[in-house]
């Protein structure tokens, strides 16, 4: 299994979208590309979610949830 970083997965997703938008592919190839595009989308989405968790965290103060910058040394 190939390990993708965000940039590579996003590039691959863009490439797939361009090929699908051309509309000149046979149906079976279009379906394979669509499935691969969904996979790239999920990779990108998951990596963005992980990045968000690294940037901010929710902390309860005075009964309210507030967002604070994430500090690796504290956690």
PDB file as gemmi writes it, atoms N, CA and C in Angstrom:
CRYST1    1.000    1.000    1.000  90.00  90.00  90.00 P 1                      
ATOM      1  N   UNK A   1       0.843  -1.190   0.000  1.00  0.00           N  
ATOM      2  CA  UNK A   1       0.000   0.000   0.000  1.00  0.00           C  
ATOM      3  C   UNK A   1       0.883   1.246   0.000  1.00  0.00           C  
ATOM      4  N   UNK A   2       0.541   2.198  -0.850  1.00  0.00           N  
ATOM      5  CA  UNK A   2       1.311   3.433  -0.970  1.00  0.00           C  
ATOM      6  C   UNK A   2       0.899   4.381   0.144  1.00  0.00           C  
ATOM      7  N   UNK A   3       1.888   4.999   0.782  1.00  0.00           N  
ATOM      8  CA  UNK A   3       1.633   5.986   1.836  1.00  0.00           C  
ATOM      9  C   UNK A   3       1.641   7.371   1.188  1.00  0.00           C  
ATOM     10  N   UNK A   4       0.539   8.105   1.292  1.00  0.00           N  
ATOM     11  CA  UNK A   4       0.413   9.425   0.692  1.00  0.00           C  
ATOM     12  C   UNK A   4       0.511  10.503   1.754  1.00  0.00           C  
ATOM     13  N   UNK A   5       1.207  11.594   1.413  1.00  0.00           N  
ATOM     14  CA  UNK A   5       1.079  12.786   2.233  1.00  0.00           C  
ATOM     15  C   UNK A   5      -0.043  13.618   1.601  1.00  0.00           C  
ATOM     16  N   UNK A   6      -0.437  14.693   2.238  1.00  0.00           N  
ATOM     17  CA  UNK A   6      -1.578  15.463   1.767  1.00  0.00           C  
ATOM     18  C   UNK A   6      -1.372  15.969   0.340  1.00  0.00           C  
ATOM     19  N   UNK A   7      -0.215  16.533   0.078  1.00  0.00           N  
ATOM     20  CA  UNK A   7       0.040  17.133  -1.228  1.00  0.00           C  
ATOM     21  C   UNK A   7      -0.042  16.100  -2.354  1.00  0.00           C  
ATOM     22  N   UNK A   8       0.548  14.931  -2.141  1.00  0.00           N  
ATOM     23  CA  UNK A   8       0.516  13.888  -3.167  1.00  0.00           C  
ATOM     24  C   UNK A   8      -0.907  13.367  -3.384  1.00  0.00           C  
ATOM     25  N   UNK A   9      -1.637  13.174  -2.297  1.00  0.00           N  
ATOM     26  CA  UNK A   9      -3.015  12.688  -2.408  1.00  0.00           C  
ATOM     27  C   UNK A   9      -3.885  13.720  -3.116  1.00  0.00           C  
ATOM     28  N   UNK A  10      -3.674  14.989  -2.805  1.00  0.00           N  
ATOM     29  CA  UNK A  10      -4.469  16.057  -3.432  1.00  0.00           C  
ATOM     30  C   UNK A  10      -4.147  16.167  -4.924  1.00  0.00           C  
ATOM     31  N   UNK A  11      -2.867  16.078  -5.270  1.00  0.00           N  
ATOM     32  CA  UNK A  11      -2.464  16.094  -6.679  1.00  0.00           C  
ATOM     33  C   UNK A  11      -3.112  14.940  -7.438  1.00  0.00           C  
ATOM     34  N   UNK A  12      -3.085  13.764  -6.845  1.00  0.00           N  
ATOM     35  CA  UNK A  12      -3.681  12.579  -7.467  1.00  0.00           C  
ATOM     36  C   UNK A  12      -5.185  12.777  -7.641  1.00  0.00           C  
ATOM     37  N   UNK A  13      -5.832  13.350  -6.634  1.00  0.00           N  
ATOM     38  CA  UNK A  13      -7.266  13.614  -6.711  1.00  0.00           C  
ATOM     39  C   UNK A  13      -7.572  14.599  -7.841  1.00  0.00           C  
ATOM     40  N   UNK A  14      -6.789  15.657  -7.959  1.00  0.00           N  
ATOM     41  CA  UNK A  14      -6.982  16.625  -9.042  1.00  0.00           C  
ATOM     42  C   UNK A  14      -6.815  15.963 -10.410  1.00  0.00           C  
ATOM     43  N   UNK A  15      -5.791  15.126 -10.540  1.00  0.00           N  
ATOM     44  CA  UNK A  15      -5.536  14.418 -11.791  1.00  0.00           C  
ATOM     45  C   UNK A  15      -6.736  13.532 -12.153  1.00  0.00           C  
ATOM     46  N   UNK A  16      -7.259  12.823 -11.175  1.00  0.00           N  
ATOM     47  CA  UNK A  16      -8.413  11.947 -11.395  1.00  0.00           C  
ATOM     48  C   UNK A  16      -9.623  12.765 -11.823  1.00  0.00           C  
ATOM     49  N   UNK A  17      -9.858  13.887 -11.151  1.00  0.00           N  
ATOM     50  CA  UNK A  17     -11.002  14.727 -11.484  1.00  0.00           C  
ATOM     51  C   UNK A  17     -10.903  15.242 -12.920  1.00  0.00           C  
ATOM     52  N   UNK A  18      -9.725  15.666 -13.331  1.00  0.00           N  
ATOM     53  CA  UNK A  18      -9.546  16.159 -14.703  1.00  0.00           C  
ATOM     54  C   UNK A  18      -9.849  15.074 -15.724  1.00  0.00           C  
ATOM     55  N   UNK A  19      -9.344  13.871 -15.458  1.00  0.00           N  
ATOM     56  CA  UNK A  19      -9.582  12.761 -16.394  1.00  0.00           C  
ATOM     57  C   UNK A  19     -11.064  12.411 -16.467  1.00  0.00           C  
ATOM     58  N   UNK A  20     -11.741  12.410 -15.324  1.00  0.00           N  
ATOM     59  CA  UNK A  20     -13.167  12.094 -15.316  1.00  0.00           C  
ATOM     60  C   UNK A  20     -13.984  13.185 -16.008  1.00  0.00           C  
ATOM     61  N   UNK A  21     -13.594  14.444 -15.831  1.00  0.00           N  
ATOM     62  CA  UNK A  21     -14.320  15.554 -16.440  1.00  0.00           C  
ATOM     63  C   UNK A  21     -14.203  15.558 -17.962  1.00  0.00           C  
ATOM     64  N   UNK A  22     -13.129  14.982 -18.485  1.00  0.00           N  
ATOM     65  CA  UNK A  22     -12.972  14.906 -19.940  1.00  0.00           C  
ATOM     66  C   UNK A  22     -14.105  14.095 -20.563  1.00  0.00           C  
ATOM     67  N   UNK A  23     -14.565  13.085 -19.868  1.00  0.00           N  
ATOM     68  CA  UNK A  23     -15.689  12.295 -20.319  1.00  0.00           C  
ATOM     69  C   UNK A  23     -15.396  11.339 -21.464  1.00  0.00           C  
ATOM     70  N   UNK A  24     -14.132  11.079 -21.739  1.00  0.00           N  
ATOM     71  CA  UNK A  24     -13.796  10.223 -22.879  1.00  0.00           C  
ATOM     72  C   UNK A  24     -13.391   8.808 -22.478  1.00  0.00           C  
ATOM     73  N   UNK A  25     -13.465   8.500 -21.198  1.00  0.00           N  
ATOM     74  CA  UNK A  25     -13.050   7.180 -20.721  1.00  0.00           C  
ATOM     75  C   UNK A  25     -14.192   6.179 -20.800  1.00  0.00           C  
ATOM     76  N   UNK A  26     -13.865   4.908 -21.003  1.00  0.00           N  
ATOM     77  CA  UNK A  26     -14.902   3.874 -20.933  1.00  0.00           C  
ATOM     78  C   UNK A  26     -15.469   3.801 -19.510  1.00  0.00           C  
ATOM     79  N   UNK A  27     -16.671   3.302 -19.392  1.00  0.00           N  
ATOM     80  CA  UNK A  27     -17.360   3.265 -18.105  1.00  0.00           C  
ATOM     81  C   UNK A  27     -16.565   2.537 -17.033  1.00  0.00           C  
ATOM     82  N   UNK A  28     -16.007   1.366 -17.348  1.00  0.00           N  
ATOM     83  CA  UNK A  28     -15.282   0.603 -16.326  1.00  0.00           C  
ATOM     84  C   UNK A  28     -14.056   1.353 -15.827  1.00  0.00           C  
ATOM     85  N   UNK A  29     -13.361   2.054 -16.714  1.00  0.00           N  
ATOM     86  CA  UNK A  29     -12.202   2.836 -16.292  1.00  0.00           C  
ATOM     87  C   UNK A  29     -12.640   4.055 -15.466  1.00  0.00           C  
ATOM     88  N   UNK A  30     -13.753   4.660 -15.859  1.00  0.00           N  
ATOM     89  CA  UNK A  30     -14.297   5.789 -15.100  1.00  0.00           C  
ATOM     90  C   UNK A  30     -14.654   5.367 -13.683  1.00  0.00           C  
ATOM     91  N   UNK A  31     -15.258   4.190 -13.540  1.00  0.00           N  
ATOM     92  CA  UNK A  31     -15.630   3.694 -12.215  1.00  0.00           C  
ATOM     93  C   UNK A  31     -14.400   3.432 -11.357  1.00  0.00           C  
ATOM     94  N   UNK A  32     -13.354   2.865 -11.955  1.00  0.00           N  
ATOM     95  CA  UNK A  32     -12.115   2.616 -11.211  1.00  0.00           C  
ATOM     96  C   UNK A  32     -11.494   3.936 -10.747  1.00  0.00           C  
ATOM     97  N   UNK A  33     -11.485   4.927 -11.652  1.00  0.00           N  
ATOM     98  CA  UNK A  33     -10.933   6.234 -11.280  1.00  0.00           C  
ATOM     99  C   UNK A  33     -11.773   6.899 -10.194  1.00  0.00           C  
ATOM    100  N   UNK A  34     -13.092   6.766 -10.297  1.00  0.00           N  
ATOM    101  CA  UNK A  34     -13.977   7.328  -9.285  1.00  0.00           C  
ATOM    102  C   UNK A  34     -13.680   6.726  -7.911  1.00  0.00           C  
ATOM    103  N   UNK A  35     -13.533   5.415  -7.860  1.00  0.00           N  
ATOM    104  CA  UNK A  35     -13.213   4.745  -6.589  1.00  0.00           C  
ATOM    105  C   UNK A  35     -11.868   5.209  -6.046  1.00  0.00           C  
ATOM    106  N   UNK A  36     -10.896   5.366  -6.933  1.00  0.00           N  
ATOM    107  CA  UNK A  36      -9.590   5.849  -6.494  1.00  0.00           C  
ATOM    108  C   UNK A  36      -9.693   7.299  -6.010  1.00  0.00           C  
ATOM    109  N   UNK A  37     -10.530   8.082  -6.670  1.00  0.00           N  
ATOM    110  CA  UNK A  37     -10.750   9.466  -6.250  1.00  0.00           C  
ATOM    111  C   UNK A  37     -11.357   9.546  -4.860  1.00  0.00           C  
ATOM    112  N   UNK A  38     -12.313   8.664  -4.586  1.00  0.00           N  
ATOM    113  CA  UNK A  38     -12.915   8.616  -3.247  1.00  0.00           C  
ATOM    114  C   UNK A  38     -11.852   8.275  -2.214  1.00  0.00           C  
ATOM    115  N   UNK A  39     -10.972   7.349  -2.546  1.00  0.00           N  
ATOM    116  CA  UNK A  39      -9.889   6.967  -1.637  1.00  0.00           C  
ATOM    117  C   UNK A  39      -8.980   8.174  -1.363  1.00  0.00           C  
ATOM    118  N   UNK A  40      -8.616   8.919  -2.414  1.00  0.00           N  
ATOM    119  CA  UNK A  40      -7.750  10.089  -2.248  1.00  0.00           C  
ATOM    120  C   UNK A  40      -8.452  11.164  -1.425  1.00  0.00           C  
ATOM    121  N   UNK A  41      -9.758  11.330  -1.657  1.00  0.00           N  
ATOM    122  CA  UNK A  41     -10.530  12.295  -0.888  1.00  0.00           C  
ATOM    123  C   UNK A  41     -10.502  11.940   0.602  1.00  0.00           C  
ATOM    124  N   UNK A  42     -10.683  10.668   0.897  1.00  0.00           N  
ATOM    125  CA  UNK A  42     -10.689  10.231   2.302  1.00  0.00           C  
ATOM    126  C   UNK A  42      -9.321  10.408   2.945  1.00  0.00           C  
ATOM    127  N   UNK A  43      -8.270  10.155   2.183  1.00  0.00           N  
ATOM    128  CA  UNK A  43      -6.910  10.362   2.702  1.00  0.00           C  
ATOM    129  C   UNK A  43      -6.716  11.840   3.026  1.00  0.00           C  
ATOM    130  N   UNK A  44      -7.076  12.719   2.083  1.00  0.00           N  
ATOM    131  CA  UNK A  44      -6.928  14.160   2.297  1.00  0.00           C  
ATOM    132  C   UNK A  44      -7.743  14.620   3.501  1.00  0.00           C  
ATOM    133  N   UNK A  45      -8.975  14.173   3.558  1.00  0.00           N  
ATOM    134  CA  UNK A  45      -9.861  14.556   4.645  1.00  0.00           C  
ATOM    135  C   UNK A  45      -9.310  14.105   6.000  1.00  0.00           C  
ATOM    136  N   UNK A  46      -8.826  12.876   6.063  1.00  0.00           N  
ATOM    137  CA  UNK A  46      -8.259  12.359   7.311  1.00  0.00           C  
ATOM    138  C   UNK A  46      -7.010  13.117   7.738  1.00  0.00           C  
ATOM    139  N   UNK A  47      -6.159  13.441   6.779  1.00  0.00           N  
ATOM    140  CA  UNK A  47      -4.941  14.182   7.103  1.00  0.00           C  
ATOM    141  C   UNK A  47      -5.262  15.598   7.572  1.00  0.00           C  
ATOM    142  N   UNK A  48      -6.257  16.226   6.965  1.00  0.00           N  
ATOM    143  CA  UNK A  48      -6.670  17.559   7.414  1.00  0.00           C  
ATOM    144  C   UNK A  48      -7.240  17.514   8.826  1.00  0.00           C  
ATOM    145  N   UNK A  49      -8.017  16.486   9.103  1.00  0.00           N  
ATOM    146  CA  UNK A  49      -8.596  16.336  10.440  1.00  0.00           C  
ATOM    147  C   UNK A  49      -7.494  16.165  11.491  1.00  0.00           C  
ATOM    148  N   UNK A  50      -6.503  15.346  11.177  1.00  0.00           N  
ATOM    149  CA  UNK A  50      -5.381  15.159  12.105  1.00  0.00           C  
ATOM    150  C   UNK A  50      -4.620  16.453  12.313  1.00  0.00           C  
ATOM    151  N   UNK A  51      -4.447  17.228  11.247  1.00  0.00           N  
ATOM    152  CA  UNK A  51      -3.741  18.504  11.362  1.00  0.00           C  
ATOM    153  C   UNK A  51      -4.512  19.463  12.252  1.00  0.00           C  
ATOM    154  N   UNK A  52      -5.837  19.489  12.100  1.00  0.00           N  
ATOM    155  CA  UNK A  52      -6.645  20.352  12.944  1.00  0.00           C  
ATOM    156  C   UNK A  52      -6.496  19.984  14.412  1.00  0.00           C  
ATOM    157  N   UNK A  53      -6.456  18.707  14.717  1.00  0.00           N  
ATOM    158  CA  UNK A  53      -6.323  18.268  16.101  1.00  0.00           C  
ATOM    159  C   UNK A  53      -4.971  18.687  16.683  1.00  0.00           C  
ATOM    160  N   UNK A  54      -3.977  18.781  15.844  1.00  0.00           N  
ATOM    161  CA  UNK A  54      -2.663  19.207  16.313  1.00  0.00           C  
ATOM    162  C   UNK A  54      -2.619  20.712  16.564  1.00  0.00           C  
ATOM    163  N   UNK A  55      -3.461  21.457  15.874  1.00  0.00           N  
ATOM    164  CA  UNK A  55      -3.428  22.916  15.955  1.00  0.00           C  
ATOM    165  C   UNK A  55      -4.226  23.440  17.145  1.00  0.00           C  
ATOM    166  N   UNK A  56      -5.346  22.818  17.434  1.00  0.00           N  
ATOM    167  CA  UNK A  56      -6.222  23.336  18.482  1.00  0.00           C  
ATOM    168  C   UNK A  56      -6.751  22.192  19.336  1.00  0.00           C  
ATOM    169  N   UNK A  57      -7.111  22.526  20.547  1.00  0.00           N  
ATOM    170  CA  UNK A  57      -7.752  21.558  21.422  1.00  0.00           C  
ATOM    171  C   UNK A  57      -8.870  22.260  22.177  1.00  0.00           C  
ATOM    172  N   UNK A  58      -9.865  21.513  22.583  1.00  0.00           N  
ATOM    173  CA  UNK A  58     -10.955  22.068  23.365  1.00  0.00           C  
ATOM    174  C   UNK A  58     -10.669  21.857  24.841  1.00  0.00           C  
ATOM    175  N   UNK A  59     -10.881  22.896  25.622  1.00  0.00           N  
ATOM    176  CA  UNK A  59     -10.633  22.837  27.052  1.00  0.00           C  
ATOM    177  C   UNK A  59     -11.870  23.372  27.763  1.00  0.00           C  
ATOM    178  N   UNK A  60     -12.255  22.688  28.834  1.00  0.00           N  
ATOM    179  CA  UNK A  60     -13.395  23.158  29.601  1.00  0.00           C  
ATOM    180  C   UNK A  60     -12.916  24.125  30.673  1.00  0.00           C  
ATOM    181  N   UNK A  61     -13.474  25.320  30.647  1.00  0.00           N  
ATOM    182  CA  UNK A  61     -13.180  26.337  31.667  1.00  0.00           C  
ATOM    183  C   UNK A  61     -14.487  26.977  32.089  1.00  0.00           C  
ATOM    184  N   UNK A  62     -14.714  27.011  33.359  1.00  0.00           N  
ATOM    185  CA  UNK A  62     -15.927  27.611  33.917  1.00  0.00           C  
ATOM    186  C   UNK A  62     -17.197  27.050  33.273  1.00  0.00           C  
ATOM    187  N   UNK A  63     -17.213  25.749  33.012  1.00  0.00           N  
ATOM    188  CA  UNK A  63     -18.383  25.096  32.451  1.00  0.00           C  
ATOM    189  C   UNK A  63     -18.579  25.292  30.950  1.00  0.00           C  
ATOM    190  N   UNK A  64     -17.642  25.967  30.306  1.00  0.00           N  
ATOM    191  CA  UNK A  64     -17.731  26.187  28.858  1.00  0.00           C  
ATOM    192  C   UNK A  64     -16.547  25.551  28.158  1.00  0.00           C  
ATOM    193  N   UNK A  65     -16.776  25.104  26.931  1.00  0.00           N  
ATOM    194  CA  UNK A  65     -15.683  24.591  26.119  1.00  0.00           C  
ATOM    195  C   UNK A  65     -15.097  25.738  25.315  1.00  0.00           C  
ATOM    196  N   UNK A  66     -13.795  25.906  25.451  1.00  0.00           N  
ATOM    197  CA  UNK A  66     -13.117  26.920  24.652  1.00  0.00           C  
ATOM    198  C   UNK A  66     -11.978  26.253  23.892  1.00  0.00           C  
ATOM    199  N   UNK A  67     -11.585  26.884  22.820  1.00  0.00           N  
ATOM    200  CA  UNK A  67     -10.529  26.333  21.995  1.00  0.00           C  
ATOM    201  C   UNK A  67      -9.223  27.031  22.341  1.00  0.00           C  
ATOM    202  N   UNK A  68      -8.183  26.228  22.576  1.00  0.00           N  
ATOM    203  CA  UNK A  68      -6.854  26.758  22.861  1.00  0.00           C  
ATOM    204  C   UNK A  68      -5.874  26.200  21.858  1.00  0.00           C  
ATOM    205  N   UNK A  69      -4.775  26.925  21.692  1.00  0.00           N  
ATOM    206  CA  UNK A  69      -3.709  26.388  20.850  1.00  0.00           C  
ATOM    207  C   UNK A  69      -3.154  25.141  21.514  1.00  0.00           C  
ATOM    208  N   UNK A  70      -2.812  24.194  20.692  1.00  0.00           N  
ATOM    209  CA  UNK A  70      -2.282  22.934  21.175  1.00  0.00           C  
ATOM    210  C   UNK A  70      -0.805  23.096  21.479  1.00  0.00           C  
ATOM    211  N   UNK A  71      -0.389  22.706  22.672  1.00  0.00           N  
ATOM    212  CA  UNK A  71       1.010  22.777  23.059  1.00  0.00           C  
ATOM    213  C   UNK A  71       1.491  21.368  23.353  1.00  0.00           C  
ATOM    214  N   UNK A  72       2.405  20.871  22.566  1.00  0.00           N  
ATOM    215  CA  UNK A  72       2.874  19.498  22.679  1.00  0.00           C  
ATOM    216  C   UNK A  72       3.500  19.233  24.040  1.00  0.00           C  
ATOM    217  N   UNK A  73       4.224  20.169  24.610  1.00  0.00           N  
ATOM    218  CA  UNK A  73       4.894  19.956  25.879  1.00  0.00           C  
ATOM    219  C   UNK A  73       3.917  19.781  27.035  1.00  0.00           C  
ATOM    220  N   UNK A  74       2.734  20.395  26.958  1.00  0.00           N  
ATOM    221  CA  UNK A  74       1.733  20.226  28.011  1.00  0.00           C  
ATOM    222  C   UNK A  74       1.096  18.857  27.983  1.00  0.00           C  
ATOM    223  N   UNK A  75       0.868  18.324  26.790  1.00  0.00           N  
ATOM    224  CA  UNK A  75       0.165  17.049  26.642  1.00  0.00           C  
ATOM    225  C   UNK A  75       1.190  15.976  26.498  1.00  0.00           C  
TER     226      UNK A  75                                                      
END                                                                             
